[in-house]
Amino acid sequence: MTRGGFILVASMLLAGCAAPPPRVVTRIRVVTPLVPPSLLSCPPAPSVPVARRQSTVATYVAELWEAGEICRNHLAAVAGVLRRPGALSAPAPRHQSLVRKVLR
């Protein structure tokens, strides 16, 4: 066998042993998180009272803080849904703020 024939036979044998190129499958799946409409709004800030007593100011501050707390809870719930779609199966828990309990 000539040197050229040997190289031809060797290259054919080596080509048969080569693994086929890997098959790459790309699937793009768009997931739209479902955020309940109740979590997309915040309660309005209470109106500023005409304060003649400190108890009026304290009540206003408590109402303002409570509105902010509700909004922060909504934002945390939305962030949880965006991190893990489907994580929110029930509405956000409604609870009374500690400040409101102290003032009553």
C-alpha positions, 0 to 999 in steps of 0.5 A, a space after each residue: 500500500 502506498 503512503 497516499 493510500 494509507 493516509 486515505 484509509 486512515 482518514 476514513 477510519 478516523 472519520 467513522 470514529 468521530 462523534 456526531 456534533 451535539 444537537 442543541 435544542 433551544 426552547 424559549 418559553 415566556 412566562 407571564 407572572 400573574 399578579 392579583 389586581 389587589 396588589 397593584 394599588 396602595 391605599 391613599 394617604 390619610 388627609 392631614 387633620 387640623 391638629 389641636 391635640 396630640 392624640 389627633 396627630 398620633 392617630 394621623 401618624 398611625 393611619 399614615 404608617 398603616 397605609 405605608 405598611 399595606 403598600 410595603 406588604 403589597 410590594 413584597 408580595 409582588 416581588 415574590 410573584 416576580 421571583 417565583 411565578 405561581 408562588 402567590 396562590 392566595 391573596 395577601 394576608 390582611 392584618 392590623 398594624 401594631 401601631 393601630 392596636 396600641 392606639 385603640 
